[in-house]
């Protein structure tokens, strides 16, 4: 009887040691993944910071090519569909199908389609 208990105890101790090792390995993976995510977030933040009005030549070039065409703009306030009729220093104007004209600042642009 004692022998069986000792054998079970050894097996239990080995299992605990293996579980602790697995936990340590998982923690190391989690830390590595957190570092990768942090690096990606930092890179994206740098890209966002570079999208200031003075550095928006790429956006301006894209918009100039779409002047007088129908576009969909996603802004911080929602989506706008219509014809791009004007491009200012820091805004665009879109004529919606219902006749209203929206003035949208560049800082509110999320995507252009």
ZIFEN-V773250 format. One record per residue. N is the residue number from 1. RES is the residue in three letters. PSI is psi as a letter, one per 40 degrees, with the letter a starting at -180 (none if undefined). Layout:
# ZIFEN-V773250
n-><N | N>
res-><RES | RES>
psi-><PSI | PSI>
This chain:
# ZIFEN-V773250
n-><1 | 2 | 3 | 4 | 5 | 6 | 7 | 8 | 9 | 10 | 11 | 12 | 13 | 14 | 15 | 16 | 17 | 18 | 19 | 20 | 21 | 22 | 23 | 24 | 25 | 26 | 27 | 28 | 29 | 30 | 31 | 32 | 33 | 34 | 35 | 36 | 37 | 38 | 39 | 40 | 41 | 42 | 43 | 44 | 45 | 46 | 47 | 48 | 49 | 50 | 51 | 52 | 53 | 54 | 55 | 56 | 57 | 58 | 59 | 60 | 61 | 62 | 63 | 64 | 65 | 66 | 67 | 68 | 69 | 70 | 71 | 72 | 73 | 74 | 75 | 76 | 77 | 78 | 79 | 80 | 81 | 82 | 83 | 84 | 85 | 86 | 87 | 88 | 89 | 90 | 91 | 92 | 93 | 94 | 95 | 96 | 97 | 98 | 99 | 100 | 101 | 102 | 103 | 104 | 105 | 106 | 107 | 108 | 109 | 110 | 111 | 112 | 113>
res-><UNK | UNK | UNK | UNK | UNK | UNK | UNK | UNK | UNK | UNK | UNK | UNK | UNK | UNK | UNK | UNK | UNK | UNK | UNK | UNK | UNK | UNK | UNK | UNK | UNK | UNK | UNK | UNK | UNK | UNK | UNK | UNK | UNK | UNK | UNK | UNK | UNK | UNK | UNK | UNK | UNK | UNK | UNK | UNK | UNK | UNK | UNK | UNK | UNK | UNK | UNK | UNK | UNK | UNK | UNK | UNK | UNK | UNK | UNK | UNK | UNK | UNK | UNK | UNK | UNK | UNK | UNK | UNK | UNK | UNK | UNK | UNK | UNK | UNK | UNK | UNK | UNK | UNK | UNK | UNK | UNK | UNK | UNK | UNK | UNK | UNK | UNK | UNK | UNK | UNK | UNK | UNK | UNK | UNK | UNK | UNK | UNK | UNK | UNK | UNK | UNK | UNK | UNK | UNK | UNK | UNK | UNK | UNK | UNK | UNK | UNK | UNK | UNK>
psi-><d | d | d | d | d | d | d | d | d | d | d | d | d | d | d | d | d | d | d | d | d | d | d | d | d | d | d | d | d | d | d | d | d | d | d | d | d | d | d | d | d | d | d | d | d | d | d | d | d | e | f | i | d | e | f | f | d | d | d | d | d | d | d | d | e | e | h | f | i | h | i | h | h | h | i | e | e | a | i | h | h | a | h | h | e | i | h | a | d | f | i | i | h | h | h | i | d | e | e | i | h | h | h | h | i | d | e | e | h | d | i | h | none>
